[in-house]
Amino acid sequence: MELESNLRDQYQEQLDTKTAEIDRLSAREVELQAAVDKQLETITELTSKATDSQKAEQRARELHNRSERLVAEIAELKQRTKSLQKDLAAVREENKTLTQFDPVRMKKNLDASKKKLADKTSAADLLQKTLSETKKENAELQRKVTELEARVAELAPEDAEAEAKEESAAA
């Protein structure tokens, strides 16, 4: 035991130094472990933030691409709208042209025209009959005038002789 005590006395200082060194290194290890834990926490937090940031960037890229597609789609829709407006104008013009030839109205006008034509035809027939009768009467009157002129011509020499006799008798 004495040997042990001697050895202990000799090495006690070294043991104390080594124990102090071990305590100091243990404390240092605890500090380093705390620093590592803090860094790990920071890394985890930054990783989640980086993940969030990456997600946000990805979302921003997706939204940017979507907005570009929507802008292209809107341009296409505007072009289509212009085309449809031109088509609508053409259809309206065609409709306007077709309504000028509205079958119902044209039928009504045709019926009215037929009625007017029938009235005019009956009036023309009546006038034609009247004209025929008038021509017959005129021809008959012309014949009577001719007969009367002939009769006057026959009676005229007799009248002239009778007048001459009357004049000579009167003279």
Buried (B, 14 or more C-beta within 10 A) or exposed (E): EEEEEEEEEEEEEEEEEEEEEEEEEEEEEEEEEEEEEEEEEEEEEEEEEEEEEEEEEEEEEEEEEEEEEEEEEEEEEEEEEEEEEEEEEEEEEEEEEEEEEEEEEEEEEEEEEEEEEEEEEEEEEEEEEEEEEEEEEEEEEEEEEEEEEEEEEEEEEEEEEEEEEEEEEEE
